[in-house]
Amino acid sequence: MTKQYAIDLAKRLYRDNNRSYFVVEDPQSQECRVVEKAEVERDHLNRYVVFSIETYD
């Protein structure tokens, strides 16, 4: 999906679920996807994050 669509989707998911979401970009295909915080931490995706919207406990 495009970067802007992924960002908009992450914002909507955040509002609906009150959870942290990240948009990561695949360096080879330039495609973006929305992932949750657990996946970012588990797969070490920090360097690919182009947008994040987070909740703080």
Secondary structure, DSSP 8 states (H G I E B T S, - for coil): --HHHHHHHHHHHHHHH---EEEEE-TTT--EEEEEHHHHHHHT-GGGEEEEE----
